[in-house]
């Protein structure tokens, strides 16, 4: 087999250990051996094994007890049981405890290697499923209340069609997430999902980005460039912030939508494209049409199914669910412990105005978890993490204050929050902040924090 496996063989018979080790090594695998369940558990704690092959009947703890120990210690590894005293009841008990398979001794080489191959295939499938779940979770629309239930119902309905969708909403409401969901739930899901932010590309480059160019077609065109429309062939192209597309480019986009073909800059023939178009904007397109800033004919081409995403302040009932979702994401990405939010901390998050919408909430959750460490997220931590303009901040910073003043304010509040979290134990607070105890005293003095006064009011050391 192409995949080299690392195995652990557990058996109290030396001849069996030698025979099985030889069989696996001849097949290109590595095998560690031991003669009892206690030692096997120690090895499984310290090393990664692709498979554990264990006898059932052994002195002391038997193979079924080893299975239980592995489960209780959270060690996830396929285990195949074997026995020369096998019966149906024993096999049933082994599989109930979690054994992948049960083999009766003597075991043929062919059966042994086939069992290993099946175990490795199962591991690969489980790994792929985990990656798929993580990927889907990353692009999941998270909601709890009635407002977003209606939106997701519209998404599901329109995704199954070829209808052009115009996603409307403020910055940070999740327009690209919805566009990606439409693609993934559509008949084009196997095709590519290509994005272009029309506001982020200079006007003189956007045509090349969308339609491509031929070598030498303009200064700097050192080779052929395939545009976004061709890259999205048989898939979906998402044009974000289409309200910021220059008028001249709007006319060229209209032609592509009407004719179903693009022409590269410097090209001599059109290239047919089979692409679903989804667009988004935070602007009022109808007002832009009235003001002459957006072509009316293009508006009617893209505004077939408008989908309005509500701002976060209009769906506050979703905030606890979103916070839990982002906490799980941030914890997984950084290897942190999942954070618990106190009720008043969650209330403060729900009362915030969220001008940056869901994107801002995600950033705040990460900031809060970084400040909280392993502690519960309390109100003081949330107040520290929220923007300066939030009414929930314990100390406001003037909009005309200098950078140094803003940094000092942030440092002061960080120290006060950490002191409170550590029950005013200065040594603990210093460790949490990554400071020497003497450095914390010096920093507190610079920032006007009277630790002597705190000492009188609290039991600190």
C-alpha positions as CSV (number, residue, x, y, z in Angstrom):
1,X,0.0,0.0,0.0
2,X,1.2,3.5,-0.7
3,X,0.5,4.8,2.8
4,X,3.0,3.8,5.5
5,X,1.3,3.1,8.8
6,X,2.6,3.3,12.4
7,X,1.1,0.4,14.4
8,X,1.0,-0.7,18.0
9,X,0.7,-4.5,18.7
10,X,-0.4,-5.6,22.1
11,X,-0.1,-9.3,23.0
12,X,1.3,-11.3,25.9
13,X,2.7,-14.0,23.6
14,X,6.2,-13.2,22.3
15,X,5.8,-15.4,19.3
16,X,2.7,-13.6,18.2
17,X,4.4,-10.2,18.6
18,X,7.4,-11.3,16.5
19,X,5.2,-12.8,13.8
20,X,2.9,-9.9,13.4
21,X,5.7,-7.4,13.5
22,X,7.5,-9.2,10.7
23,X,4.4,-9.3,8.6
24,X,3.8,-5.6,8.9
25,X,7.4,-4.6,8.3
26,X,7.6,-6.7,5.2
27,X,4.6,-4.8,3.9
28,X,6.4,-1.5,4.6
29,X,4.9,-0.5,7.9
30,X,6.3,0.3,11.3
31,X,5.3,-1.6,14.4
32,X,5.8,-0.9,18.1
33,X,5.1,-3.8,20.5
34,X,4.2,-4.3,24.2
35,X,2.9,-7.3,26.2
36,X,0.3,-5.6,28.5
37,X,-2.6,-3.1,28.4
38,X,-1.1,-0.7,30.9
39,X,2.1,-0.2,28.8
40,X,-0.1,0.1,25.7
41,X,-2.0,3.0,27.2
42,X,1.3,4.8,28.1
43,X,2.5,4.4,24.5
44,X,-0.8,5.6,23.0
45,X,-0.6,8.7,25.2
46,X,2.9,9.6,24.0
47,X,2.8,8.5,20.3
48,X,0.4,8.7,17.4
49,X,-0.6,5.3,16.0
50,X,-2.7,4.6,12.9
51,X,-3.9,1.4,14.3
52,X,-3.8,-0.6,17.5
53,X,-4.0,-4.4,17.2
54,X,-4.6,-5.9,20.6
55,X,-5.2,-9.4,22.1
56,X,-8.3,-9.7,24.2
57,X,-7.2,-12.2,26.9
58,X,-4.1,-11.0,28.7
59,X,-2.8,-11.1,32.3
60,X,-4.0,-8.1,34.3
61,X,-6.1,-5.7,32.2
62,X,-7.5,-7.4,29.1
63,X,-8.0,-5.9,25.7
64,X,-11.6,-4.7,26.4
65,X,-10.3,-2.7,29.4
66,X,-7.6,-1.1,27.2
67,X,-10.4,0.0,24.8
68,X,-12.2,1.6,27.7
69,X,-9.0,3.3,28.9
70,X,-8.3,4.7,25.5
71,X,-11.8,6.2,25.3
72,X,-11.7,7.7,28.8
73,X,-8.4,9.4,28.0
74,X,-9.8,10.9,24.7
75,X,-7.4,8.9,22.5
76,X,-9.0,8.4,19.1
77,X,-7.4,5.6,17.2
78,X,-8.8,2.5,15.4
79,X,-8.5,-0.6,17.5
80,X,-8.7,-4.2,16.1
81,X,-9.2,-6.9,18.7
82,X,-7.9,-10.5,18.2
83,X,-8.2,-13.7,20.2
84,X,-7.5,-17.4,20.0
85,X,-10.5,-18.0,22.4
86,X,-13.0,-16.1,20.3
87,X,-16.8,-16.5,20.5
88,X,-19.7,-14.4,19.3
89,X,-20.4,-12.8,22.7
90,X,-16.8,-11.6,22.9
91,X,-16.9,-10.1,19.4
92,X,-20.1,-8.3,20.2
93,X,-18.8,-6.9,23.4
94,X,-15.6,-5.7,21.7
95,X,-17.5,-3.9,18.9
96,X,-19.9,-2.3,21.5
97,X,-17.0,-0.9,23.4
98,X,-15.6,0.6,20.1
99,X,-13.4,-2.0,18.4
100,X,-13.2,-1.5,14.6
101,X,-12.9,-5.2,13.9
102,X,-12.5,-8.6,15.6
103,X,-10.1,-11.2,14.3
104,X,-9.8,-14.8,15.3
105,X,-6.3,-16.3,15.7
106,X,-4.5,-17.6,13.8
107,X,-4.8,-14.6,11.5
108,X,-3.9,-15.0,7.8
109,X,-1.5,-12.4,6.4
110,X,-4.0,-11.4,3.7
111,X,-6.7,-10.8,6.3
112,X,-4.4,-8.8,8.5
113,X,-3.2,-6.5,5.7
114,X,-6.8,-6.1,4.4
115,X,-7.9,-5.0,7.9
116,X,-5.2,-2.5,8.1
117,X,-6.0,-1.1,4.6
118,X,-9.7,-0.7,5.6
119,X,-8.7,1.1,8.8
120,X,-6.5,3.5,6.9
121,X,-9.2,4.2,4.4
122,X,-11.7,4.9,7.2
123,X,-9.3,7.3,8.8
124,X,-8.8,9.2,5.5
125,X,-12.6,9.4,5.0
126,X,-13.1,10.7,8.6
127,X,-10.3,13.3,8.1
128,X,-12.0,14.5,4.8
129,X,-15.3,14.7,6.6
130,X,-13.8,16.8,9.4
131,X,-12.2,19.2,6.8
132,X,-15.5,19.4,5.0
133,X,-17.4,20.2,8.2
134,X,-14.9,22.8,9.1
135,X,-15.1,24.3,5.6
136,X,-18.9,24.4,5.7
137,X,-18.9,25.8,9.2
138,X,-16.6,28.6,8.0
139,X,-19.2,29.6,5.4
140,X,-22.3,28.9,7.4
141,X,-25.1,31.5,7.8
142,X,-25.7,31.6,11.5
143,X,-29.1,32.8,12.8
144,X,-31.7,32.3,15.5
145,X,-34.6,34.7,15.0
146,X,-37.4,35.2,12.5
147,X,-35.7,38.0,10.5
148,X,-32.9,35.7,9.3
149,X,-35.2,32.7,8.9
150,X,-37.0,34.6,6.2
151,X,-33.7,35.5,4.5
152,X,-32.3,32.0,4.6
153,X,-35.6,30.7,3.1
154,X,-35.2,33.2,0.2
155,X,-31.5,32.0,-0.2
156,X,-32.6,28.4,-0.4
157,X,-35.3,29.2,-3.0
158,X,-33.2,31.3,-5.3
159,X,-30.1,29.1,-5.0
160,X,-31.8,26.2,-6.9
161,X,-32.4,28.5,-10.0
162,X,-30.2,30.3,-12.5
163,X,-31.7,33.7,-11.5
164,X,-29.4,36.6,-11.1
165,X,-29.3,37.8,-7.6
166,X,-28.5,41.3,-6.2
167,X,-27.6,41.2,-2.6
168,X,-28.2,44.5,-0.7
169,X,-27.0,45.4,2.7
170,X,-24.6,47.5,4.8
171,X,-20.9,46.7,4.9
172,X,-20.2,43.7,7.1
173,X,-23.6,42.1,6.9
174,X,-22.3,39.0,5.2
175,X,-23.0,39.6,1.5
176,X,-20.1,37.4,0.2
177,X,-21.1,34.7,2.6
178,X,-24.7,34.7,1.2
179,X,-23.3,34.7,-2.4
180,X,-21.1,31.7,-1.6
181,X,-24.0,29.9,0.0
182,X,-26.2,30.5,-3.1
183,X,-23.4,29.0,-5.2
184,X,-22.9,26.0,-2.9
185,X,-26.6,25.2,-2.9
186,X,-27.0,25.6,-6.7
187,X,-26.6,23.1,-9.6
188,X,-23.3,24.9,-10.3
189,X,-21.8,23.9,-6.9
190,X,-19.1,21.7,-8.5
191,X,-17.9,24.7,-10.6
192,X,-15.7,27.6,-9.4
193,X,-16.8,30.5,-7.2
194,X,-14.9,33.6,-8.3
195,X,-15.1,36.9,-6.6
196,X,-14.2,40.5,-7.6
197,X,-14.6,43.6,-5.4
198,X,-15.4,46.3,-7.9
199,X,-14.5,49.1,-5.4
200,X,-11.0,47.6,-4.8
201,X,-9.8,47.6,-8.4
202,X,-8.6,50.8,-10.1
203,X,-10.8,51.8,-13.0
204,X,-8.0,51.3,-15.6
205,X,-7.5,47.7,-14.5
206,X,-11.0,46.4,-13.9
207,X,-11.6,45.5,-17.6
208,X,-8.5,43.3,-17.6
209,X,-9.5,41.7,-14.3
210,X,-13.0,40.8,-15.5
211,X,-12.4,39.9,-19.2
212,X,-8.6,39.2,-19.4
213,X,-6.0,40.4,-21.9
214,X,-3.6,39.1,-24.5
215,X,0.1,39.3,-24.4
216,X,1.4,42.8,-25.5
217,X,-2.1,44.3,-25.6
218,X,-0.9,47.2,-23.4
219,X,2.3,48.3,-21.6
220,X,3.1,45.7,-19.0
221,X,1.0,42.9,-20.5
222,X,3.9,40.4,-20.5
223,X,1.6,37.4,-21.1
224,X,-2.0,36.3,-21.6
225,X,-4.2,36.9,-18.6
226,X,-7.5,34.9,-18.1
227,X,-10.2,37.2,-16.6
228,X,-12.6,36.4,-13.8
229,X,-15.5,35.5,-16.2
230,X,-13.5,32.8,-17.9
231,X,-12.1,31.6,-14.5
232,X,-15.8,31.2,-13.4
233,X,-16.7,29.0,-16.4
234,X,-19.7,26.7,-15.4
235,X,-19.7,28.3,-12.0
236,X,-20.6,31.6,-10.3
237,X,-19.0,35.0,-10.5
238,X,-19.6,37.3,-7.5
239,X,-19.3,41.0,-8.3
240,X,-19.1,42.8,-4.9
241,X,-19.8,46.5,-4.6
242,X,-21.1,46.7,-8.1
243,X,-22.5,50.2,-7.3
244,X,-18.9,51.4,-7.4
245,X,-18.2,50.1,-11.0
246,X,-17.2,53.0,-13.4
247,X,-20.0,53.9,-16.0
248,X,-17.8,52.9,-18.9
249,X,-17.2,49.5,-17.5
250,X,-20.9,49.1,-16.8
251,X,-21.6,49.3,-20.5
252,X,-19.1,46.5,-21.2
253,X,-20.5,44.3,-18.4
254,X,-24.0,44.8,-19.9
255,X,-22.8,43.5,-23.2
256,X,-21.4,40.3,-21.6
257,X,-24.6,39.7,-19.7
258,X,-26.6,40.1,-22.9
259,X,-24.3,38.1,-25.3
260,X,-22.9,35.5,-22.9
261,X,-19.4,36.1,-24.2
262,X,-16.3,38.1,-23.3
263,X,-13.5,39.6,-25.4
264,X,-10.1,39.9,-23.9
265,X,-8.3,43.2,-24.3
266,X,-6.2,42.8,-27.5
267,X,-8.1,39.7,-28.5
268,X,-9.5,39.2,-32.0
269,X,-12.5,36.9,-31.2
270,X,-15.1,36.6,-28.4
271,X,-14.9,33.8,-25.8
272,X,-18.3,32.2,-24.8
273,X,-18.9,32.0,-21.1
274,X,-21.4,30.0,-19.1
275,X,-21.5,31.8,-15.8
276,X,-24.1,32.7,-13.2
277,X,-23.8,36.3,-12.0
278,X,-24.4,37.3,-8.4
279,X,-23.8,40.9,-7.4
280,X,-23.8,42.9,-4.2
281,X,-23.7,46.5,-3.0
282,X,-24.2,48.6,0.1
283,X,-25.4,51.5,-2.1
284,X,-29.0,52.4,-3.1
285,X,-28.8,51.4,-6.7
286,X,-32.2,52.9,-7.6
287,X,-31.1,56.3,-6.3
288,X,-27.9,55.9,-8.3
289,X,-29.9,55.2,-11.4
290,X,-31.9,58.4,-10.8
291,X,-28.7,60.4,-10.3
292,X,-27.2,59.0,-13.5
293,X,-24.4,57.1,-11.7
294,X,-25.6,53.7,-12.6
295,X,-27.0,52.5,-16.0
296,X,-30.7,51.8,-15.9
297,X,-30.4,49.0,-18.5
298,X,-27.7,47.2,-16.4
299,X,-29.8,47.7,-13.3
300,X,-32.6,45.8,-14.9
301,X,-30.2,43.0,-15.9
302,X,-28.8,42.4,-12.4
303,X,-31.7,43.4,-10.2
304,X,-33.8,40.3,-11.0
305,X,-34.0,39.0,-7.5
306,X,-33.0,41.6,-4.8
307,X,-32.0,40.0,-1.5
308,X,-31.9,42.5,1.5
309,X,-29.6,41.5,4.4
310,X,-30.6,43.2,7.7
311,X,-28.0,45.0,9.8
312,X,-27.0,43.3,13.0
313,X,-28.8,45.9,15.1
314,X,-32.1,44.7,13.5
315,X,-31.4,41.1,14.5
316,X,-30.1,41.3,18.0
317,X,-31.7,38.0,18.9
318,X,-29.0,36.3,16.7
319,X,-26.1,37.8,18.7
320,X,-25.7,35.0,21.3
321,X,-25.8,32.4,18.6
322,X,-23.2,34.3,16.5
323,X,-21.0,34.8,19.6
324,X,-21.0,31.1,20.3
325,X,-20.2,30.4,16.6
326,X,-17.3,32.8,16.4
327,X,-16.0,31.7,19.8
328,X,-15.8,28.1,18.5
329,X,-14.1,29.3,15.3
330,X,-11.5,31.4,17.2
331,X,-10.9,28.7,19.7
332,X,-10.3,26.1,17.0
333,X,-8.0,28.4,15.0
334,X,-5.8,29.3,18.0
335,X,-6.0,26.2,20.1
336,X,-7.7,28.1,22.9
337,X,-10.2,26.9,25.4
338,X,-13.8,27.8,24.5
339,X,-14.9,31.0,26.2
340,X,-18.0,31.4,28.4
341,X,-19.7,34.8,28.4
342,X,-21.5,36.1,31.5
343,X,-25.1,37.2,31.1
344,X,-24.2,40.9,31.6
345,X,-21.3,40.6,29.0
346,X,-23.7,39.1,26.5
347,X,-26.2,41.9,27.2
348,X,-23.6,44.5,26.6
349,X,-22.9,42.9,23.2
350,X,-26.6,42.9,22.4
351,X,-27.0,46.5,23.3
352,X,-24.0,47.7,21.1
353,X,-25.0,49.5,17.9
354,X,-22.7,47.4,15.7
355,X,-22.0,49.8,12.8
356,X,-19.6,47.2,11.3
357,X,-22.3,44.5,11.6
358,X,-21.4,40.8,11.8
359,X,-17.8,41.4,10.6
360,X,-17.3,43.8,13.6
361,X,-18.9,41.2,16.0
362,X,-16.5,38.5,14.8
363,X,-13.5,40.8,15.4
364,X,-14.8,41.8,18.9
365,X,-15.3,38.2,19.9
366,X,-11.6,37.4,19.0
367,X,-10.4,40.5,20.9
368,X,-12.5,39.6,23.9
369,X,-11.2,36.0,24.0
370,X,-7.6,37.3,23.7
371,X,-8.2,39.7,26.7
372,X,-10.0,37.1,28.8
373,X,-7.5,34.3,28.4
374,X,-8.9,31.2,30.2
375,X,-11.3,33.2,32.4
376,X,-14.9,33.7,31.9
377,X,-15.7,36.7,29.7
378,X,-17.2,39.4,32.0
379,X,-18.7,42.8,31.4
380,X,-15.4,44.6,32.1
381,X,-13.7,42.6,29.3
382,X,-16.4,43.3,26.8
383,X,-16.3,47.0,27.7
384,X,-12.6,47.1,27.1
385,X,-12.9,45.3,23.8
386,X,-15.8,47.4,22.4
387,X,-14.9,50.5,20.2
388,X,-14.2,53.8,21.9
389,X,-17.5,55.2,20.7
390,X,-19.5,52.6,22.6
391,X,-21.5,54.0,25.5
392,X,-20.6,50.9,27.5
393,X,-16.9,51.9,27.8
394,X,-15.9,52.7,31.3
395,X,-13.5,55.4,30.1
396,X,-14.1,57.4,26.9
397,X,-11.3,58.8,24.8
398,X,-11.7,62.1,23.1
399,X,-11.8,61.9,19.3
400,X,-9.1,64.5,19.1
401,X,-6.7,62.8,21.6
402,X,-3.3,61.8,20.5
403,X,-2.1,58.3,19.7
404,X,-0.1,58.2,22.9
405,X,-3.1,59.2,25.0
406,X,-5.2,56.5,23.4
407,X,-2.5,53.9,24.0
408,X,-2.3,55.0,27.7
409,X,-6.0,54.8,28.1
410,X,-6.1,51.3,26.6
411,X,-3.2,50.1,28.8
412,X,-4.8,51.6,32.0
413,X,-8.1,49.8,31.3
414,X,-6.3,46.5,30.5
415,X,-4.5,46.6,33.8
416,X,-7.7,47.4,35.7
417,X,-9.6,44.6,34.0
418,X,-6.8,42.1,34.8
419,X,-6.6,43.2,38.4
420,X,-10.3,42.7,38.8
421,X,-10.2,39.3,37.0
422,X,-7.3,38.1,39.3
423,X,-9.2,39.3,42.5
424,X,-6.7,42.2,42.8
425,X,-3.8,39.8,43.2
426,X,-0.9,41.9,41.7
427,X,1.4,38.9,41.1
428,X,-1.3,37.0,39.2
429,X,-2.3,40.1,37.2
430,X,1.4,40.7,36.3
431,X,1.8,37.1,35.1
432,X,-1.4,37.4,33.0
433,X,-0.2,40.6,31.4
434,X,3.3,39.2,30.7
435,X,5.0,41.7,33.1
436,X,7.4,41.5,36.0
437,X,5.7,42.4,39.2
438,X,8.0,45.5,39.6
439,X,7.3,46.5,36.0
440,X,3.5,46.4,36.7
441,X,4.0,48.7,39.7
442,X,6.1,51.1,37.5
443,X,3.5,51.0,34.7
444,X,0.6,51.6,37.1
445,X,2.4,54.6,38.5
446,X,2.9,56.0,35.0
447,X,-0.8,55.5,34.2
448,X,-2.1,57.0,37.4
449,X,-3.3,53.8,38.9
450,X,-2.9,54.0,42.7
451,X,-2.1,50.4,43.7
452,X,-1.6,51.6,47.3
453,X,-5.2,52.6,47.5
454,X,-6.3,49.4,45.9
455,X,-4.2,47.5,48.6
456,X,-6.2,49.2,51.3
457,X,-9.5,48.3,49.8
458,X,-8.7,44.7,48.7
459,X,-6.8,41.7,49.9
460,X,-4.2,41.4,47.2
461,X,-1.1,39.5,48.2
